[in-house]
């Protein structure tokens, strides 16, 4: 029941946020990124934030039913291809209750970056996720430098500039 209420709340917030620019943290809002350990979507090893200490990490919460995720996945794949060799790690955390929904999404939108699953939503709660997708740019010291709710093409240059600065 809690998950259905959360999903309904997320859909309402997505609708409200659709017309707004991406929300960006200010210097006063910078905080330590909550640690997590989640299973890989494909059933492989666990993915933990701690294993990427000293790297810039782009953490993205997504779901197969999320329309903006269709655009964000190719963008994140491009970031991964361009910057992974320079210290960028992308972790996409799927929120679907049914893992097959995520697998079906990835068949149509294949990626080479890390994809984990968190159907219980406890990691999303720690990060205070309010919309799908929501992405967090975490610096080498483990601090969240920027948060984006939703995905807009107009934010691409700003994201790249921050990533390049942090790398």
C-alpha positions, -999 to 999 in steps of 0.1 A, spaced: 0 0 0 28 24 9 44 18 -25 12 26 -43 8 59 -24 45 67 -31 40 60 -68 9 82 -69 27 110 -51 56 107 -76 32 109 -106 16 140 -91 49 156 -84 61 148 -119 31 166 -133 37 196 -112 74 196 -119 70 191 -156 68 229 -162 96 238 -139 133 239 -146 155 213 -129 159 219 -93 195 225 -84 210 224 -49 226 256 -36 259 257 -18 240 256 15 222 224 5 253 204 -3 253 172 18 269 139 21 254 114 -3 237 86 17 255 53 13 237 23 -3 243 -12 -14 219 -26 -40 219 -57 -62 227 -53 -99 195 -56 -120 209 -85 -139 216 -104 -106 253 -98 -105 274 -83 -78 261 -57 -54 266 -20 -63 276 3 -34 283 39 -34 314 33 -12 331 13 -39 334 45 -59 351 67 -34 373 93 -51 352 92 -83 324 115 -95 292 96 -94 260 103 -113 232 85 -94 199 83 -113 166 70 -100 143 57 -127 114 34 -136 102 17 -168 70 37 -168 88 70 -167 85 89 -200 114 113 -194 137 83 -187 134 74 -224 154 105 -231 177 104 -201 190 69 -208 207 77 -241 221 109 -226 235 91 -196 250 65 -219 267 93 -238 281 107 -205 294 72 -196 311 67 -229 328 101 -228 337 104 -192 340 70 -176 377 69 -184 382 102 -166 366 91 -133 328 94 -139 306 65 -127 269 63 -136 246 43 -114 210 40 -125 187 27 -97 155 11 -109 124 15 -88 101 -10 -106 83 -36 -85 85 -61 -113 122 -66 -125 109 -78 -159 96 -43 -166 131 -29 -162 146 -57 -183 121 -50 -211 130 -12 -209 167 -20 -212 161 -44 -242 148 -13 -261 173 11 -245 205 -8 -238 233 8 -217 268 -1 -206 267 18 -172 257 2 -139 221 -5 -133 208 -16 -99 174 -23 -85 157 -10 -54 120 -20 -56 115 -14 -18 124 22 -24 145 26 8 174 41 -11 151 66 -29 137 76 5 172 82 19 178 105 -12 144 121 -8 135 114 -44 104 133 -54 101 126 -92 112 102 -119 139 105 -130 158 122 -103 196 125 -106 223 134 -81 258 144 -90 281 133 -62 317 147 -61 349 129 -53 345 137 -16 310 120 -15 290 153 -14 259 159 -35 267 189 -56 235 190 -77 201 174 -79 179 173 -110 142 164 -108 129 152 -141 150 154 -173 151 183 -198 173 186 -228 180 222 -218 199 209 -187 224 189 -207 251 216 -210 248 225 -174 253 189 -163 283 184 -186 299 216 -173 295 205 -137 308 170 -144 338 184 -163 345 208 -134 343 180 -108 365 156 -128 
